[in-house]
């Protein structure tokens, strides 16, 4: 049944049933309905991956519309407020990290959007105050600014904040204090629901370190103490670094599966920044010296896949080659443990036996180094390289592309850890790429034939 709404002579909109007005408010004010992926450069430069595209100007229409729309804004969005007055956390242009990927340069922002002075945020799920003295956390006259993010954006922001350094100095967050406040939810919840909510809000905060004092309010005493202890630690442990890396990589992969290639590129950039930071400044976190190289391999492997999906074949080729160079640096396939390469009577290696020998070398290397890089992952890198080099260079790269494609399939076929659909997934990617090129008017794409499979086994 529709809610009765008295007619309003000044606003015909208020004569519409409340249920319909709420649907309109949602289309304007609910980020799950309005957000869109930031463009490629925006994702590379920003602390967050999506533009909200909210239309808060509707709140200024009149008081009744303000109250109704604000209610929708608060119910369907989950906001976290990060508030700080610490000059150490201000970011100037000279403080921005600038990366030269060999393809482009970009500056990376620490904070999302613009700082503001708004104190009251609808449905504020958590507030994080960062400063020098905890006594100033509730000082209304304190000259602080706030940034508002969604709960799902908090991890990305705090990952960047955790490794934020001055141009020549230590971590900017070093020695600061934090006050974390988690308001009580409006709706009653079970103990299980409460624990899940606290974990979802506070797990991203556990990325931080080096704070001198931490106060956590509104959560169970045990979790409050755990958060405080972690954030005051002077060192990172490998579990948190490895887990964070995998979270960022998985987020990038999930975004790619949704077709949000610019978002996945942003996540891979952040994962690369994160690993590079620890390689340069906190190398002790790695349990094995080859782990950072393996991490970079995985990043560039996924970058190559994403850029193929996006149609940036030269970039995909470059990423695949970087991934393979990283793998070769670990495996050193030029000195394999499976014996010397097969040489015919004429002193030359035939393609089929030599390819099989190479795949065995890669499989042996994967086992030797604890499957940090798996044979099927190297196979995927070769296959991505095959697609990219042919699409980028055409017939002049056809022979090399064919060799790389068959080597990629061979690595997947010989691997003991490959999923059953590993090869099919590569073939499907190849097919989709070919279909896209044909739709765009490019018919010169290599095709597979039954003969090509003869020397894989």
C-alpha positions, 0 to 999 in steps of 0.5 A: 500500500502506498503511503498517503502524502498530502498535496503540496502546492509549492512542490508537485514532487511532494505529491508523488507517493513516498515510495516513488520519491524514495526510489528517486532519492536512491537513484541520486544518492546511493553509491551502489547505484550511481558509482562508476569506475574512474578512468585509467589515469584517475585510477592510477593517481587516486586513493580510491577506484570509483567516482560516486556521482552523487547528487546531494544538491537535492537536499537543498530543495526544501526542508521536507525533501532534505529530511527524506533524502538525507535519510536515504543517503544515510541508510544505504551508504556506509561512510567512514570519516578520517579527520586530522589536523596533523601537518605531517599528513598534508600532501603537497605536489612535491610529496606525491610519489611519481612513477615511471612505468615505461609507459607513462608517468603519474602522481599518486594522491594520498587522500581522496577528493577534497578535504572539508570541514563538514562534521556531521555525516549521515550513517557515519559507521566509524571516525578515525582521528589522527593528530599529535595529542589525543586531548584535541580529538574532540576540540571543536576549535581545533583546525582539522579537516576531514575526508569521507570515504565508503567502508569498502574504500577504507582499506585502499586509503589506509594502505597508502597512508601506512607507507606514506613517507616524506621525500627524504624523511621517515614515515609521516604517521610516525609518532602520531596518535589515533582515536577511533570511534565506532558509533552504536548501530541504530538497529539491534544486532546479535553478538555474531553480527556485532563481531562481523561488523567490528571486523569489517570496520577495523580489519582495514585499520590494522594496516597501520603501524608506528602510532604512539598512542591509540584509543578505540571506542565503541567495540568490545574490549578485546578487539579494542586492545588488539587494534591498539597493540597492532597500530603501536607496533614499530615493525610490520609482520610478514602475515599482514604484508602478504595478506594485504598484497593478496587482498589488493591483487584479488580486488584487481582480479575481481574488478577485471571480471566485472569488466572494470579494467581501469579499476583493476589497473588501479589495484595493481598499481597500489599492490606494486607500490606496496611491494616496492615500498617494502623491498626498498625500506622494510625488506625483513618482512619477506620470508624468502628473498625471492618473494618480492620478485614473485609478487611483481611477477603476479602483478605484471601477469594480471596487468597483461591480462587486464590490458588485453581485455582492454585492447591495449596490446603494446602495454599488455606485451610489455607487462607480459615480458616483465613478468617472464623476466621476473620468473626467469630471474628466479627459475634460471631456466638456462641452468635447469635441473632436468638435464641439457636441452635435446639436440638432434644429430644435426646439432640443432634443437627441434621445436617440439622436443625443445618446447617440452624440455622448457616446460619441464624446466619450468615445472621443476623450477616451480617445485624447487621454489615452493610453487611461489610461481606456478608453471601454469602462471608462467604458461599464462604469461607466455600465452598473454605475450602471444596474444599481445605481440601478434595483435600489436605487431601483426604478421611480423610477430606471427612465428614468435607468437605461435611459439609463445602460445604453444609454450604457454599451453605446454606449461599448463598441460604439464603442471600438477597444480593447474586447474582443469579449465586452465587451458580453456580459459586461455583459449576463451581469452584468445577467442574473445580477443579475435572476435573483438578485433574482427568486430573492429575491422581487424581480420589479421588474427592468428587462428589455431588448427589441429596440427598445432597441438601435435607437439604439445604432449 
